């Protein structure tokens, strides 16, 4: 009967050097924050704090107090290093400034 009150969710976080994917069982009615704490992510990845985390469930931004459902995948998002629009402009400028090579005769 105790297992009927629990749900299974995944907590995932990825950096350039490390992948964290933990499946955890939490009580029905648990929040994103509670699942992150149970997963051990904050112990495994130094420097992460609940106060600064941006989280989502299946690529949709969610707050730490969001109540979980069976089989949810909690994703922890890293801050962007470069604004995507700035990066796109830089790529476009680089491509525009490359001169086509003329064939040698």
PyMOL commands that set and color helices and strands:
alter all, ss='L'
color gray80, all
select helices_A, chain A and resi 2-5+32-39+41-44+50-52+84-97
alter helices_A, ss='H'
color red, helices_A
select strands_A, chain A and resi 6-14+19-27+54-57+60-62+73-77
alter strands_A, ss='S'
color yellow, strands_A
deselect
rebuild
show_as cartoon
